[in-house]
Amino acid sequence: MTPNITKADIGKELRDYTMITIAMVSYAIGWGIFLLPNNITTGGVAGVSSILFWATGIPVQASYFVINGALLAAALRILGWRFCVKTVFAVTVLTLSIGVVSSHYHAHLLADQPFMAAIIGAVFCGCGVGLGLSSNGSTGGTDIIAAIINKYRDVSLGRVILICDVVIISSSWLVLHDWEKVIYGYVVLYVTAFCIDQVVESARRSVQFFIISDKYQEIGERINREPHRGCTVVDAQGFYSGKDVKMLFVLAKRRQSDLIFRIINEVDPHAFVSQSAVIGVYGEGFDHFKVRTKKAKASE
């Protein structure tokens, strides 16, 4: 039986593909304009493609697309078709974008300031990767490996990519024979990992609300219906007045805070509301638990 597809589902998918497109263009700018012309290596398949380009002259977009095709075929079973479809889309957009950048943009920016080129290029690349991962896609390569590990373990995505890419950065010396460029590559790796974590974690940040109002039922129904968040009714008692009250406990994404405040203001402008940030929320509608089970430990 085919599941019902709602307008909300279509809107979410369109938003994801739009954000992935923006993310890949950002990555192409960082890689093709700031890093590649300055002989600075980045990590992942992009780094391998850069090394092949410097060594053999093979266009980076060609080797990038072929290597990612092989990795995606291997990852299909683990990550699922939805992740892989979006990653194929991301890889295709990045391949086309870097092809356009390489063919039509020949300016050599910051040729005499390689450190600044490394920093700016890494920021573009890191923000692109983080935005892509937040939209259920990736640039492929070590991002796929990181996504697989992050699916089962509560490990920082940036840290996984950092570890995987050290060998690739170091191997660029075999082609460039310049340790200074290798060091700039390490700078790119660190800044990229930092930007990835900042973008991904900002998308996952959640908030909690405690709402005390005589119109708690109407507020709860609106929150259930509009931002699609559950509410828990807690029996409470005012210490000074001794009056029994109903308190709503709500967990939501940070971006939904304005909508929840607007609902509360429309229903009961005199409601008492407390909002606070939370470190992590796990369960339906949020993140999944990433722990090692006894069965997994026994199999090792």
Sequence and secondary structure as in RCSB ss.txt:
>XXXX:A:sequence
MTPNITKADIGKELRDYTMITIAMVSYAIGWGIFLLPNNITTGGVAGVSSILFWATGIPVQASYFVINGALLAAA
LRILGWRFCVKTVFAVTVLTLSIGVVSSHYHAHLLADQPFMAAIIGAVFCGCGVGLGLSSNGSTGGTDIIAAIIN
KYRDVSLGRVILICDVVIISSSWLVLHDWEKVIYGYVVLYVTAFCIDQVVESARRSVQFFIISDKYQEIGERINR
EPHRGCTVVDAQGFYSGKDVKMLFVLAKRRQSDLIFRIINEVDPHAFVSQSAVIGVYGEGFDHFKVRTKKAKASE
>XXXX:A:secstr
      HHHHHHHHHHHHHHHHHHHHHHHIIIIIIGGGT   SHHHHHHHHHHHHH   HHHHHHHHHHHHHHHH
HHHH HHHHHHHHHHHHHHHHHHHHHHHH    TTTT HHHHHHHHHHHHHHHHHHHHHTT   STHHHHHHHHH
HHS   HHHHHHHHHHHHHHHTHHHH  HHHHHHHHHHHHHHHHHHHHHHHHHH EEEEEEE TTHHHHHHHHHH
TT   EEEEEEE TTT  EEEEEEEEEEGGGHHHHHHHHHHH TT EEEEEEES  BSTTSB      HHHHHH 
